[in-house]
Amino acid sequence: MSLYYPTGNCGASGALPPYACSPCLDREFGRVRKLLLVKEDKVPADLTSKSAWVTALTEKDAIFLFKVNGEYDGGETEEIDGFGDVEKENGSTTHKLTIRDPYVKNNIDYYNAIPSYTNYVPIFFTSSKMWYPGVACSIKRKMAVENNLKSVVAVESTYTWVSDSLPTPYDIPADIFDTCFIVE
């Protein structure tokens, strides 16, 4: 009889990927500015391909929300009970993306229907990148009207997903997501 000691990359063991730095900081500026919702089984293999996005949009496998504003919370990791000598461990991470869309008057049917769909992946845009979380989300929305003569009526929608990974940044394909368009 022999002993077997299993091995693997469990947290602190194994090599940590290298950290990259540069003396010339390439800043990415905040605010969620645009949003794509893509059916999870129709996400293009190449997220930087203009033709793949044209196909997804014209086949109505993707929806583009132009000129929104909002924020992504960065994810919140829950702590769970550990085992052995470890008191606490990281559990799952819940991510929230919240946007405000001023195009409510012409999209009320869309916003009334969207909470029923749980098969869309949100891809959000910052100043020069699109961020892909890789998993589908649940969607909640509300439309508060403020008591302010100068406020804009907008739908606030929240997209929530669970993933242990942060969204991956991609370059935005040229000449497609820089203007408003309607798919007929």
C-alpha positions in Angstrom: 0.0 0.0 0.0 1.3 3.5 -0.9 0.3 7.0 0.0 -0.9 9.5 -2.6 -0.6 13.2 -2.1 -2.9 15.1 -4.5 -1.4 18.3 -6.0 -2.9 21.3 -7.7 -3.1 25.1 -7.8 -5.2 25.8 -4.7 -4.9 29.4 -3.9 -1.5 30.2 -2.5 0.3 27.4 -4.3 1.6 27.6 -7.8 2.8 30.5 -9.8 1.0 33.8 -9.8 0.6 35.4 -13.2 3.1 38.3 -13.8 2.0 41.9 -13.0 2.5 44.4 -15.8 3.5 48.0 -15.2 4.7 50.8 -17.4 6.3 54.2 -16.6 3.7 55.7 -19.0 0.3 55.1 -17.5 -2.4 54.4 -20.1 -5.5 55.6 -18.2 -9.0 54.2 -18.8 -11.6 56.7 -17.8 -14.8 55.8 -15.9 -18.5 55.9 -16.5 -20.4 53.2 -18.3 -21.2 55.0 -21.5 -22.9 52.3 -23.7 -24.2 48.8 -23.2 -24.6 45.7 -25.4 -26.9 42.9 -24.3 -26.1 39.7 -26.2 -27.8 36.3 -26.1 -25.4 34.1 -24.2 -25.3 31.5 -27.0 -24.8 34.1 -29.7 -21.7 36.0 -28.3 -19.3 36.4 -31.2 -16.1 34.4 -31.0 -14.1 37.6 -31.9 -15.5 40.4 -29.8 -13.4 42.9 -31.8 -14.9 42.0 -35.2 -17.2 44.6 -36.7 -18.8 42.1 -39.1 -19.6 39.7 -36.2 -21.4 42.5 -34.4 -23.3 43.6 -37.5 -24.5 40.0 -37.9 -25.5 39.7 -34.2 -27.3 43.0 -34.3 -29.2 42.4 -37.6 -30.2 38.9 -36.5 -31.5 40.5 -33.2 -29.1 38.4 -31.1 -27.7 41.6 -29.6 -29.2 44.9 -28.4 -27.2 48.1 -28.3 -28.1 50.9 -25.8 -26.4 54.1 -27.0 -25.6 57.1 -24.7 -26.4 55.8 -21.3 -24.6 56.6 -18.0 -23.8 54.4 -15.1 -21.4 52.4 -13.1 -20.1 48.9 -12.4 -19.5 48.1 -8.8 -16.4 45.9 -9.3 -18.0 42.8 -7.7 -18.6 41.9 -4.1 -17.2 38.6 -2.8 -18.9 36.9 0.0 -17.0 35.3 2.8 -18.0 31.7 3.7 -16.9 29.5 6.6 -13.5 27.8 6.0 -12.4 24.3 6.9 -9.6 23.0 9.0 -7.4 25.9 10.3 -8.8 28.4 7.8 -11.5 30.5 9.5 -12.9 32.2 6.3 -12.7 31.6 2.6 -13.9 33.5 -0.4 -17.3 32.5 -1.8 -18.9 33.6 -5.0 -18.6 37.1 -6.3 -21.8 39.1 -7.3 -21.3 41.9 -9.8 -23.7 44.8 -10.5 -23.9 47.1 -13.4 -26.3 50.0 -13.1 -27.2 52.3 -16.0 -29.6 55.2 -16.7 -31.1 55.4 -20.1 -32.9 58.6 -21.2 -34.6 56.9 -24.2 -37.5 55.8 -22.1 -40.5 57.3 -24.0 -39.8 55.2 -27.2 -38.7 52.0 -25.3 -41.3 51.4 -22.7 -42.3 48.0 -24.2 -38.7 47.0 -24.2 -38.2 47.9 -20.5 -41.5 46.3 -19.5 -40.3 43.0 -21.1 -36.6 42.9 -20.3 -36.8 41.6 -16.7 -38.2 38.3 -17.9 -35.0 37.5 -19.9 -32.1 35.8 -18.1 -30.1 34.7 -21.2 -28.4 38.0 -22.0 -24.7 38.8 -21.3 -24.0 42.5 -20.6 -21.1 44.1 -22.3 -20.4 47.6 -21.1 -18.3 50.4 -22.6 -15.9 52.8 -20.8 -13.8 55.5 -22.5 -11.9 53.2 -24.9 -12.7 49.6 -24.0 -15.6 47.2 -23.9 -15.8 44.9 -20.9 -17.1 41.3 -21.2 -18.0 39.4 -18.1 -18.6 36.1 -19.9 -21.9 35.1 -18.1 -25.5 36.0 -18.4 -27.3 38.3 -16.0 -30.6 39.0 -14.3 -32.1 42.4 -15.0 -34.1 44.7 -12.9 -35.4 48.1 -13.9 -37.3 51.1 -12.5 -38.4 54.5 -13.7 -38.3 57.1 -11.0 -39.5 60.6 -11.8 -37.8 63.2 -9.6 -39.5 66.3 -8.2 -37.1 68.6 -10.2 -38.1 70.7 -13.2 -34.6 70.2 -14.7 -34.2 66.4 -14.2 -34.4 63.9 -17.0 -36.8 61.0 -16.8 -34.7 57.9 -17.3 -35.0 54.2 -16.8 -32.5 52.9 -14.2 -31.6 49.2 -14.9 -29.4 46.9 -12.9 -27.7 43.9 -14.4 -26.5 41.3 -11.9 -24.3 38.3 -12.5 -22.2 35.9 -10.5 -18.6 35.2 -11.5 -15.3 34.7 -9.8 -13.6 36.7 -12.6 -13.5 40.3 -13.4 -14.8 41.4 -16.8 -12.2 41.2 -19.6 -11.4 44.4 -21.6 -11.5 44.4 -25.4 -10.8 47.0 -28.0 -14.0 48.5 -29.4 -14.5 47.7 -33.1 -14.3 50.8 -35.2 -17.2 52.4 -37.0 -20.1 50.5 -35.4 -20.7 51.5 -31.8 -20.0 55.2 -32.2 -23.5 56.3 -33.3 -27.2 55.5 -32.7 -28.8 53.1 -35.1 -32.1 51.2 -35.4 -32.3 47.6 -36.5 -35.4 47.0 -38.7 
